[in-house]
Amino acid sequence: MHEQAQPQWQVVLRKLFRSRWTFATLQVMDLLTTLAVFRVGAFEANPLVARLTLQFGRFGGVLVSKLFALVIALGVKRLLWVANLFYIGIVCWNIVVLIILSLKPR
């Protein structure tokens, strides 16, 4: 039996999800959206990152957590797509929180 070639969009999507550049970009987006939700009154839900923000300040703590994540990602190429999906969810959640809190009267 002859296998069908995958559609180009599937190949591109697979490469995108397995890319370290995608991971790095998502880390920057997470950093920026996290700092934005801090500005509108949200708090850090991740206990490790919350602890780091107490130690190094909001920006420093989140930045340190991003550096840890990047170091870890260097060794998990096969499962990087899982981490990328996870961080897509986090960035989307941050955007939802940002919109909700921005629309809330102060």
All heavy atoms as an XYZ file, in Angstrom:
857
protein
N       0.833     -1.191      0.000
C       0.000      0.000      0.000
C       0.878      1.255      0.000
O       1.864      1.327      0.703
C      -0.878     -0.021      1.251
C      -2.159      0.668      1.051
S      -3.314      0.139      2.340
C      -4.207      1.608      2.457
N       0.518      2.229     -0.746
C       1.295      3.450     -0.891
C       0.768      4.523      0.049
O      -0.413      4.825      0.056
C       1.205      3.920     -2.353
C       2.151      5.025     -2.667
N       1.814      6.330     -2.514
C       3.423      5.006     -3.116
C       2.842      7.082     -2.867
N       3.825      6.289     -3.228
N       1.683      5.108      0.858
C       1.271      6.172      1.781
C       1.093      7.477      1.024
O       1.851      7.797      0.126
C       2.330      6.376      2.870
C       2.347      5.284      3.904
C       3.290      5.629      5.051
O       3.335      6.796      5.450
O       3.967      4.722      5.514
N       0.074      8.208      1.437
C      -0.147      9.518      0.854
C       0.823     10.516      1.475
O       1.154     10.423      2.652
C      -1.567     10.006      1.118
C      -2.623      9.279      0.339
C      -3.990      9.875      0.637
O      -4.215     10.509      1.636
N      -4.913      9.647     -0.283
N       1.263     11.453      0.674
C       2.108     12.525      1.197
C       1.262     13.428      2.092
O       0.078     13.640      1.825
C       2.702     13.326      0.051
N       1.882     13.916      3.152
C       1.147     14.800      4.056
C       0.923     16.150      3.383
O       1.789     16.639      2.660
C       1.930     15.021      5.345
C       1.998     13.824      6.233
C       2.721     14.159      7.529
O       3.626     14.978      7.546
N       2.297     13.526      8.590
N      -0.223     16.758      3.654
C      -0.452     18.111      3.131
C       0.616     19.069      3.673
O       1.114     18.902      4.785
C      -1.825     18.478      3.667
C      -2.487     17.183      4.012
C      -1.375     16.244      4.384
N       0.957     20.048      2.878
C       2.010     21.002      3.241
C       1.724     21.694      4.566
O       2.624     21.894      5.362
C       2.180     22.035      2.113
C       3.302     23.017      2.350
C       4.673     22.376      2.386
O       4.898     21.310      1.815
N       5.608     23.006      3.060
N       0.473     22.027      4.846
C       0.153     22.737      6.091
C       0.457     21.865      7.304
O       0.867     22.369      8.347
C      -1.293     23.228      6.105
C      -2.331     22.147      6.155
C      -2.928     21.526      5.103
C      -2.884     21.545      7.328
N      -3.813     20.583      5.535
C      -3.812     20.572      6.902
C      -2.686     21.727      8.691
C      -4.530     19.783      7.805
C      -3.413     20.951      9.580
C      -4.315     19.984      9.136
N       0.292     20.549      7.182
C       0.605     19.647      8.294
C       2.113     19.586      8.540
O       2.558     19.553      9.681
C       0.066     18.241      8.040
C      -1.419     18.120      8.217
C      -1.914     16.698      8.002
O      -1.174     15.833      7.528
N      -3.163     16.456      8.354
N       2.867     19.581      7.467
C       4.328     19.556      7.584
C       4.806     20.838      8.254
O       5.631     20.807      9.174
C       4.988     19.371      6.198
C       6.499     19.525      6.272
C       4.600     18.030      5.596
N       4.280     21.960      7.806
C       4.664     23.255      8.374
C       4.270     23.327      9.849
O       5.058     23.750     10.700
C       4.030     24.421      7.580
C       4.204     25.752      8.291
C       4.617     24.479      6.183
N       3.056     22.898     10.173
C       2.584     22.922     11.557
C       3.441     22.027     12.447
O       3.809     22.417     13.555
C       1.118     22.482     11.604
C       0.306     22.907     12.814
C       0.315     24.407     13.010
C      -1.121     22.403     12.680
N       3.788     20.861     11.966
C       4.638     19.943     12.740
C       6.002     20.574     13.015
O       6.511     20.540     14.124
C       4.796     18.616     12.009
C       5.667     17.637     12.784
C       5.695     16.257     12.178
N       4.410     15.620     12.457
C       3.633     15.062     11.539
N       3.997     15.043     10.281
N       2.497     14.513     11.870
N       6.596     21.184     11.997
C       7.893     21.850     12.174
C       7.780     23.011     13.156
O       8.667     23.220     13.981
C       8.437     22.349     10.835
C       8.977     21.257      9.961
C       9.524     21.828      8.666
C      10.051     20.730      7.770
N      10.584     21.248      6.508
N       6.691     23.752     13.059
C       6.481     24.898     13.941
C       6.372     24.466     15.396
O       6.997     25.057     16.277
C       5.214     25.652     13.512
C       4.912     26.955     14.218
C       5.987     27.990     13.903
C       3.554     27.470     13.788
N       5.608     23.403     15.663
C       5.425     22.939     17.037
C       6.686     22.298     17.610
O       6.862     22.264     18.813
C       4.256     21.956     17.138
C       2.932     22.641     17.255
C       2.029     22.592     16.215
C       2.599     23.335     18.393
C       0.798     23.230     16.313
C       1.381     23.977     18.509
C       0.480     23.929     17.466
N       7.557     21.788     16.767
C       8.784     21.137     17.233
C       9.982     22.081     17.264
O      11.092     21.674     17.589
C       9.110     19.941     16.348
C       8.122     18.822     16.515
C       8.487     17.648     15.672
N       7.559     16.540     15.934
C       7.516     15.447     15.235
N       8.337     15.274     14.219
N       6.661     14.502     15.530
N       9.766     23.341     16.979
C      10.844     24.306     16.860
C      11.228     24.930     18.204
O      10.371     25.321     18.995
C      10.422     25.415     15.894
O      11.303     26.506     15.964
N      12.527     25.036     18.415
C      13.009     25.766     19.598
C      12.751     27.251     19.458
O      12.584     27.946     20.451
C      14.500     25.482     19.803
C      14.738     24.086     20.320
C      16.193     23.894     20.718
N      16.353     22.615     21.371
C      17.194     21.680     20.973
N      17.951     21.890     19.919
N      17.290     20.550     21.627
N      12.711     27.744     18.218
C      12.393     29.155     17.995
C      10.963     29.452     18.417
O      10.674     30.506     18.983
C      12.620     29.547     16.532
C      14.065     29.684     16.204
C      14.812     28.841     15.441
C      14.957     30.695     16.659
N      16.118     29.274     15.393
C      16.228     30.412     16.132
C      14.799     31.820     17.464
C      17.343     31.217     16.381
C      15.915     32.616     17.722
C      17.157     32.315     17.189
N      10.071     28.514     18.147
C       8.681     28.675     18.604
C       8.652     28.720     20.114
O       7.974     29.566     20.707
C       7.812     27.511     18.083
O       7.826     27.506     16.660
C       6.382     27.624     18.585
N       9.402     27.836     20.753
C       9.455     27.807     22.211
C       9.980     29.133     22.756
O       9.393     29.708     23.673
C      10.330     26.647     22.694
C      10.317     26.483     24.181
C       9.280     25.819     24.811
C      11.335     27.000     24.952
C       9.252     25.673     26.191
C      11.325     26.862     26.333
C      10.283     26.202     26.947
N      11.072     29.624     22.181
C      11.651     30.894     22.639
C      10.662     32.047     22.441
O      10.506     32.898     23.322
C      12.956     31.170     21.906
N       9.984     32.067     21.310
C       8.993     33.105     21.037
C       7.850     33.048     22.044
O       7.399     34.082     22.554
C       8.444     32.965     19.601
O       9.533     33.064     18.686
C       7.397     34.015     19.292
N       7.396     31.833     22.360
C       6.324     31.677     23.352
C       6.784     32.121     24.735
O       5.990     32.674     25.507
C       5.831     30.231     23.382
C       4.995     29.817     22.174
C       4.826     28.307     22.141
C       3.639     30.522     22.203
N       8.061     31.924     25.057
C       8.576     32.382     26.349
C       8.529     33.907     26.426
O       8.140     34.476     27.445
C      10.001     31.875     26.586
C      10.115     30.380     26.705
C       9.168     29.808     27.738
O       9.189     30.183     28.900
N       8.317     28.901     27.305
N       8.914     34.575     25.343
C       8.859     36.038     25.302
C       7.407     36.510     25.405
O       7.093     37.437     26.157
C       9.531     36.588     24.023
C       9.275     38.079     23.859
C      11.033     36.289     24.044
N       6.509     35.843     24.673
C       5.090     36.215     24.728
C       4.520     35.988     26.123
O       3.737     36.805     26.619
C       4.298     35.437     23.679
C       4.629     35.843     22.260
S       3.811     34.817     21.024
C       2.106     35.263     21.298
N       4.921     34.898     26.778
C       4.473     34.638     28.139
C       4.995     35.715     29.082
O       4.257     36.221     29.924
C       4.908     33.246     28.602
C       4.432     32.911     29.999
O       3.364     33.411     30.416
O       5.115     32.132     30.691
N       6.248     36.083     28.946
C       6.826     37.141     29.775
C       6.045     38.442     29.606
O       5.620     39.059     30.591
C       8.299     37.353     29.414
C       8.994     38.536     30.087
C       9.138     38.309     31.587
C      10.355     38.783     29.454
N       5.827     38.845     28.373
C       5.135     40.110     28.109
C       3.681     40.089     28.573
O       3.202     41.061     29.176
C       5.221     40.452     26.616
C       6.624     40.723     26.086
C       6.588     40.915     24.570
C       7.256     41.904     26.782
N       2.982     38.991     28.294
C       1.574     38.946     28.710
C       1.452     38.821     30.228
O       0.523     39.379     30.813
C       0.809     37.797     28.005
O       1.437     36.549     28.292
C       0.708     38.035     26.515
N       2.391     38.122     30.869
C       2.368     38.033     32.328
C       2.587     39.404     32.950
O       1.872     39.800     33.880
C       3.438     37.032     32.837
O       3.137     35.739     32.322
C       3.465     36.978     34.350
N       3.561     40.146     32.443
C       3.801     41.488     32.965
C       2.593     42.391     32.725
O       2.250     43.221     33.585
C       5.068     42.082     32.345
C       6.368     41.363     32.708
C       7.536     41.944     31.926
C       6.626     41.419     34.213
N       1.926     42.219     31.594
C       0.732     43.021     31.302
C      -0.398     42.697     32.275
O      -1.072     43.613     32.766
C       0.276     42.788     29.858
N      -0.603     41.413     32.586
C      -1.689     41.082     33.522
C      -1.345     41.517     34.936
O      -2.237     41.846     35.717
C      -2.115     39.588     33.478
C      -2.688     39.231     32.123
C      -1.013     38.653     33.856
N      -0.056     41.553     35.279
C       0.334     42.107     36.579
C      -0.100     43.568     36.668
O      -0.589     44.018     37.697
C       1.852     42.038     36.780
C       2.390     40.679     37.142
C       3.749     40.435     37.030
C       1.578     39.654     37.604
C       4.282     39.197     37.370
C       2.101     38.410     37.934
C       3.456     38.191     37.824
N       0.077     44.300     35.578
C      -0.255     45.739     35.566
C      -1.748     45.998     35.752
O      -2.131     47.056     36.222
C       0.230     46.387     34.278
C       1.745     46.496     34.212
C       2.158     47.294     33.006
N       1.679     48.660     33.077
C       2.406     49.697     33.484
N       3.642     49.515     33.840
N       1.892     50.907     33.496
N      -2.576     45.043     35.349
C      -4.021     45.244     35.505
C      -4.568     44.559     36.756
O      -5.778     44.456     36.930
C      -4.815     44.805     34.246
C      -4.481     45.693     33.053
C      -4.610     43.340     33.926
N      -3.667     44.083     37.621
C      -4.107     43.597     38.910
C      -4.099     42.098     39.143
O      -4.520     41.633     40.201
N      -3.627     41.322     38.190
C      -3.595     39.868     38.377
C      -2.368     39.485     39.210
O      -1.481     40.289     39.450
C      -3.561     39.159     37.029
N      -2.345     38.241     39.625
C      -1.213     37.723     40.386
C      -0.719     36.445     39.718
O      -1.404     35.858     38.893
C      -1.613     37.452     41.845
C      -2.714     36.441     41.979
C      -2.425     35.095     42.133
C      -4.050     36.831     41.940
C      -3.441     34.156     42.238
C      -5.062     35.901     42.052
C      -4.765     34.560     42.200
N       0.462     36.020     40.109
C       1.058     34.814     39.531
C       0.456     33.585     40.191
O       0.483     33.449     41.405
C       2.576     34.823     39.722
C       3.284     33.619     39.186
C       3.057     33.380     37.704
O       3.360     34.273     36.892
O       2.564     32.283     37.358
N      -0.082     32.677     39.384
C      -0.721     31.469     39.905
C       0.265     30.318     40.099
O       0.042     29.458     40.949
C      -1.838     31.025     38.959
N       1.359     30.316     39.353
C       2.360     29.261     39.490
C       3.166     29.514     40.765
O       3.828     30.552     40.886
C       3.277     29.267     38.262
C       4.354     28.217     38.309
O       4.895     27.882     39.357
N       4.700     27.710     37.137
N       3.147     28.584     41.732
C       3.828     28.826     43.014
C       5.338     29.050     42.872
O       5.904     29.873     43.583
C       3.551     27.572     43.840
C       2.590     26.752     43.083
C       2.455     27.304     41.707
N       5.977     28.338     41.953
C       7.413     28.524     41.761
C       7.718     29.918     41.233
O       8.593     30.620     41.743
C       7.969     27.458     40.808
C       9.439     27.616     40.432
C      10.330     27.516     41.655
C       9.831     26.589     39.392
N       6.979     30.331     40.227
C       7.198     31.654     39.641
C       6.808     32.738     40.654
O       7.487     33.762     40.764
C       6.436     31.816     38.311
C       6.656     33.201     37.714
C       6.857     30.735     37.316
N       5.754     32.508     41.418
C       5.354     33.470     42.459
C       6.489     33.658     43.463
O       6.788     34.783     43.880
C       4.085     33.001     43.151
N       7.130     32.569     43.839
C       8.272     32.636     44.779
C       9.429     33.416     44.158
O      10.068     34.231     44.819
C       8.707     31.222     45.164
C       9.897     31.151     46.040
C       9.529     31.542     47.430
N      10.719     31.405     48.264
C      10.813     31.869     49.454
N       9.793     32.463     50.014
N      11.911     31.726     50.138
N       9.690     33.154     42.875
C      10.759     33.881     42.187
C      10.461     35.372     42.107
O      11.372     36.201     42.215
C      10.983     33.301     40.787
C      11.605     31.903     40.720
C      11.560     31.369     39.291
C      13.035     31.925     41.237
N       9.174     35.731     41.927
C       8.826     37.154     41.869
C       9.011     37.827     43.228
O       9.317     39.017     43.285
C       7.385     37.386     41.362
O       6.460     36.773     42.247
C       7.196     36.888     39.950
N       8.853     37.069     44.300
C       9.135     37.620     45.629
C      10.636     37.856     45.811
O      11.047     38.838     46.437
C       8.617     36.692     46.732
C       7.099     36.577     46.868
C       6.746     35.532     47.928
C       6.498     37.933     47.224
N      11.429     36.956     45.275
C      12.884     37.048     45.410
C      13.498     38.117     44.496
O      14.402     38.831     44.907
C      13.538     35.698     45.074
C      13.270     34.614     46.064
C      14.007     34.848     47.377
O      15.094     35.396     47.397
N      13.393     34.447     48.464
N      13.009     38.189     43.245
C      13.667     39.021     42.236
C      12.782     40.138     41.684
O      13.173     40.805     40.738
C      14.128     38.141     41.066
C      15.085     37.060     41.463
C      14.665     35.739     41.533
C      16.401     37.348     41.772
C      15.546     34.729     41.898
C      17.288     36.343     42.140
C      16.854     35.031     42.207
N      11.602     40.325     42.227
C      10.669     41.300     41.676
C       9.855     40.663     40.559
O      10.177     39.569     40.091
N       8.815     41.356     40.134
C       7.926     40.773     39.117
C       8.661     40.466     37.824
O       8.618     39.348     37.324
C       6.736     41.685     38.866
C       5.736     41.639     39.977
C       4.552     42.505     39.645
N       3.467     42.190     40.573
C       2.310     42.801     40.563
N       2.075     43.758     39.687
N       1.381     42.467     41.423
N       9.326     41.467     37.271
C      10.029     41.249     36.008
C      11.145     40.228     36.184
O      11.257     39.272     35.415
C      10.593     42.561     35.457
C      11.389     42.381     34.197
C      10.739     42.194     32.994
C      12.773     42.373     34.225
C      11.467     41.998     31.825
C      13.502     42.182     33.075
C      12.853     42.011     31.863
N      11.982     40.414     37.186
C      13.118     39.517     37.410
C      12.697     38.081     37.661
O      13.293     37.145     37.134
N      11.656     37.894     38.463
C      11.188     36.543     38.771
C      10.655     35.819     37.556
O      10.961     34.646     37.334
N       9.861     36.517     36.764
C       9.317     35.895     35.548
C      10.449     35.645     34.552
O      10.497     34.593     33.911
C       8.187     36.752     34.934
C       7.696     36.160     33.626
C       7.030     36.916     35.912
N      11.377     36.589     34.451
C      12.507     36.412     33.544
C      13.354     35.197     33.950
O      13.729     34.390     33.098
C      13.371     37.672     33.507
C      14.551     37.643     32.546
C      14.080     37.454     31.111
C      15.367     38.917     32.680
N      13.634     35.042     35.234
C      14.401     33.882     35.713
C      13.659     32.586     35.367
O      14.265     31.610     34.916
C      14.687     33.982     37.225
C      15.203     32.672     37.792
C      15.670     35.104     37.508
N      12.335     32.579     35.536
C      11.562     31.374     35.201
C      11.651     31.070     33.707
O      11.697     29.905     33.298
C      10.104     31.510     35.634
O       9.377     32.352     34.777
N      11.687     32.101     32.871
C      11.810     31.907     31.421
C      13.190     31.344     31.083
O      13.307     30.473     30.213
C      11.601     33.227     30.664
C      10.243     33.858     30.837
C       9.138     33.014     30.273
C       8.253     32.494     31.349
N       7.455     31.352     31.046
N      14.219     31.821     31.769
C      15.567     31.299     31.527
C      15.655     29.824     31.927
O      16.253     29.020     31.211
C      16.596     32.141     32.280
C      16.731     33.587     31.796
C      17.681     34.364     32.709
C      17.194     33.649     30.355
N      15.047     29.467     33.059
C      14.986     28.052     33.461
C      14.288     27.226     32.384
O      14.748     26.149     32.016
C      14.238     27.867     34.781
C      15.002     28.260     36.004
C      14.326     28.730     37.117
C      16.379     28.155     36.084
C      15.007     29.093     38.263
C      17.076     28.513     37.226
C      16.387     28.986     38.318
N      13.169     27.736     31.893
C      12.405     27.012     30.872
C      13.232     26.818     29.603
O      13.202     25.738     28.999
C      11.107     27.759     30.562
N      13.975     27.836     29.200
C      14.804     27.722     27.996
C      15.907     26.679     28.178
O      16.174     25.890     27.269
C      15.409     29.079     27.632
C      14.439     30.075     27.006
C      15.082     31.454     26.906
C      13.965     29.607     25.647
N      16.523     26.660     29.340
C      17.574     25.674     29.609
C      16.996     24.261     29.563
O      17.580     23.350     28.961
C      18.259     25.954     30.963
C      19.138     24.792     31.398
C      19.068     27.238     30.885
N      15.839     24.079     30.174
C      15.198     22.760     30.166
C      14.842     22.348     28.746
O      15.018     21.194     28.347
C      13.954     22.763     31.076
C      14.393     22.879     32.538
C      13.106     21.517     30.862
C      13.260     23.175     33.500
N      14.370     23.297     27.952
C      13.945     22.993     26.578
C      15.106     22.542     25.700
O      14.894     21.816     24.726
C      13.279     24.208     25.957
N      16.316     22.944     26.039
C      17.463     22.535     25.232
C      17.651     21.021     25.240
O      18.188     20.454     24.298
C      18.737     23.219     25.738
C      18.789     24.722     25.547
C      20.060     25.284     26.188
C      18.713     25.098     24.086
N      17.181     20.347     26.306
C      17.379     18.915     26.406
C      16.180     18.053     26.077
O      16.272     16.838     26.158
N      15.075     18.637     25.700
C      13.863     17.838     25.471
C      13.313     18.030     24.061
O      12.124     18.225     23.880
C      12.762     18.156     26.521
C      13.178     17.712     27.888
C      12.391     19.627     26.497
N      14.154     17.905     23.070
C      13.739     18.147     21.682
C      12.537     17.286     21.273
O      11.625     17.765     20.617
C      14.930     17.886     20.749
C      14.635     18.083     19.284
C      14.378     19.520     18.940
C      14.208     19.679     17.447
N      13.653     20.915     17.067
N      12.514     16.022     21.699
C      11.419     15.132     21.275
C      10.071     15.557     21.833
O       9.044     15.329     21.212
C      11.708     13.700     21.700
C      12.777     13.043     20.857
C      12.965     11.636     21.254
N      11.670     10.951     21.222
C      11.505      9.677     20.994
N      12.547      8.932     20.789
N      10.312      9.138     20.990
N      10.050     16.129     23.031
C       8.783     16.527     23.655
C       8.550     18.030     23.603
O       7.649     18.540     24.263
C       8.741     16.045     25.109
C       8.710     14.536     25.277
C       8.765     14.170     26.744
C       7.468     13.952     24.637
N       9.340     18.722     22.822
C       9.204     20.174     22.754
C       7.823     20.593     22.261
O       7.290     21.612     22.703
C      10.299     20.755     21.862
C      10.507     22.257     21.953
C      10.808     22.682     23.389
C      11.637     22.675     21.041
N       7.217     19.799     21.399
C       5.889     20.137     20.890
C       4.870     20.181     22.038
O       3.948     20.996     22.021
C       5.451     19.176     19.789
C       5.204     17.779     20.251
C       6.116     16.768     20.358
C       3.960     17.232     20.686
N       5.521     15.632     20.834
C       4.195     15.888     21.043
C       2.673     17.748     20.808
C       3.176     15.060     21.514
C       1.664     16.911     21.273
C       1.922     15.591     21.620
N       5.051     19.337     23.054
C       4.138     19.338     24.206
C       4.303     20.644     24.980
O       3.318     21.290     25.356
C       4.405     18.125     25.129
C       3.551     18.192     26.380
C       4.175     16.826     24.377
N       5.556     21.033     25.215
C       5.819     22.290     25.920
C       5.268     23.470     25.129
O       4.693     24.401     25.707
C       7.309     22.454     26.157
N       5.426     23.440     23.813
C       4.904     24.529     22.985
C       3.379     24.617     23.081
O       2.826     25.717     23.201
C       5.359     24.373     21.543
C       6.793     24.796     21.345
O       7.347     25.552     22.138
N       7.416     24.306     20.295
N       2.706     23.486     23.046
C       1.245     23.506     23.214
C       0.859     24.062     24.583
O      -0.084     24.851     24.708
C       0.663     22.103     23.046
C       0.525     21.592     21.631
C       0.041     20.148     21.633
C      -0.425     22.467     20.835
N       1.583     23.648     25.609
C       1.338     24.129     26.969
C       1.479     25.649     27.042
O       0.613     26.345     27.575
C       2.321     23.438     27.931
C       2.200     23.878     29.349
C       1.136     23.459     30.137
C       3.161     24.699     29.906
C       1.029     23.859     31.461
C       3.062     25.103     31.227
C       1.999     24.684     32.006
N       2.560     26.180     26.475
C       2.780     27.627     26.536
C       1.834     28.403     25.629
O       1.504     29.553     25.926
C       4.246     27.975     26.269
C       5.059     27.815     27.522
C       5.845     26.695     27.729
C       5.000     28.760     28.549
C       6.558     26.528     28.896
C       5.703     28.597     29.720
C       6.488     27.482     29.888
O       7.182     27.322     31.057
N       1.358     27.800     24.557
C       0.305     28.451     23.766
C      -0.928     28.641     24.651
O      -1.554     29.702     24.655
C      -0.034     27.622     22.506
C       1.088     27.736     21.484
C      -1.365     28.076     21.896
C       0.974     26.764     20.312
N      -1.255     27.617     25.423
C      -2.374     27.713     26.356
C      -2.157     28.790     27.402
O      -3.074     29.557     27.720
N      -0.950     28.879     27.942
C      -0.651     29.894     28.961
C      -0.776     31.298     28.377
O      -1.373     32.181     28.988
C       0.754     29.669     29.560
C       0.751     28.412     30.428
C       1.211     30.882     30.363
C       2.110     28.017     30.941
N      -0.202     31.509     27.205
C      -0.270     32.833     26.580
C      -1.730     33.202     26.284
O      -2.162     34.328     26.553
C       0.604     32.896     25.311
C       0.345     34.168     24.517
C       2.083     32.781     25.685
N      -2.500     32.251     25.774
C      -3.926     32.514     25.518
C      -4.658     32.845     26.812
O      -5.479     33.774     26.855
C      -4.578     31.324     24.814
S      -4.041     31.118     23.111
N      -4.367     32.094     27.874
C      -4.985     32.368     29.177
C      -4.616     33.768     29.651
O      -5.482     34.515     30.137
C      -4.559     31.325     30.203
C      -5.077     31.637     31.566
C      -4.375     32.095     32.628
C      -6.436     31.552     32.009
N      -5.196     32.294     33.703
C      -6.473     31.970     33.349
C      -7.619     31.161     31.388
C      -7.649     32.004     34.091
C      -8.794     31.202     32.127
C      -8.803     31.616     33.452
N      -3.349     34.144     29.543
C      -2.931     35.479     29.944
C      -3.687     36.554     29.166
O      -4.082     37.577     29.735
C      -1.422     35.665     29.736
C      -0.588     34.973     30.786
O      -1.085     34.547     31.827
N       0.699     34.839     30.516
N      -3.893     36.331     27.886
C      -4.614     37.307     27.056
C      -6.073     37.412     27.507
O      -6.619     38.511     27.605
C      -4.495     36.949     25.561
C      -3.041     37.161     25.103
C      -5.470     37.769     24.711
C      -2.726     36.604     23.735
N      -6.696     36.273     27.796
C      -8.085     36.287     28.293
C      -8.166     37.057     29.615
O      -9.035     37.910     29.799
C      -8.628     34.848     28.453
C      -9.922     34.825     29.240
C      -8.814     34.195     27.097
N      -7.261     36.766     30.536
C      -7.239     37.465     31.833
C      -7.012     38.955     31.619
O      -7.677     39.790     32.242
C      -6.172     36.867     32.769
C      -5.977     37.725     34.011
C      -6.532     35.441     33.155
N      -6.106     39.302     30.743
C      -5.822     40.703     30.444
C      -7.062     41.423     29.918
O      -7.391     42.529     30.364
C      -4.680     40.795     29.430
C      -4.226     42.183     29.024
C      -3.697     42.957     30.216
C      -3.162     42.092     27.947
N      -7.766     40.794     29.003
C      -8.980     41.407     28.442
C     -10.043     41.557     29.524
O     -10.645     42.629     29.673
C      -9.511     40.572     27.254
C      -8.547     40.689     26.069
C     -10.920     41.009     26.858
C      -8.813     39.696     24.941
N     -10.281     40.505     30.292
C     -11.312     40.563     31.337
C     -10.991     41.646     32.357
O     -11.863     42.447     32.713
C     -11.478     39.195     32.003
C     -12.124     38.204     31.038
C     -12.293     39.288     33.299
C     -12.101     36.769     31.502
N      -9.752     41.665     32.846
C      -9.404     42.660     33.869
C      -9.343     44.064     33.301
O      -9.600     45.031     34.020
C      -8.079     42.279     34.538
C      -8.116     41.049     35.426
C      -6.740     40.759     36.016
C      -9.136     41.208     36.534
N      -9.009     44.204     32.027
C      -8.967     45.541     31.405
C     -10.368     46.109     31.235
O     -10.565     47.328     31.270
C      -8.285     45.480     30.047
O      -6.942     45.148     30.202
N     -11.359     45.240     31.024
C     -12.736     45.697     30.835
C     -13.471     45.940     32.147
O     -14.511     46.575     32.169
C     -13.517     44.680     29.994
C     -13.014     44.498     28.562
C     -13.791     43.384     27.864
C     -13.120     45.809     27.774
N     -12.908     45.426     33.229
C     -13.521     45.539     34.544
C     -13.370     46.980     35.059
O     -12.267     47.529     35.045
C     -12.841     44.564     35.511
C     -13.477     44.473     36.844
C     -12.751     43.412     37.660
C     -13.352     43.307     39.034
N     -12.651     42.314     39.855
N     -14.487     47.598     35.509
C     -14.364     48.958     36.048
C     -13.512     48.955     37.318
O     -13.605     48.053     38.130
C     -15.796     49.376     36.359
C     -16.663     48.207     36.048
C     -15.825     47.096     35.543
N     -12.727     49.986     37.461
C     -11.850     50.082     38.646
C     -12.431     50.957     39.704
O     -13.033     51.880     39.652
C     -10.476     50.620     38.255
C      -9.779     49.607     37.371
C      -8.398     50.060     37.088
N      -7.777     49.073     36.217
C      -6.502     48.881     36.150
N      -5.688     49.576     36.869
N      -6.006     47.983     35.348
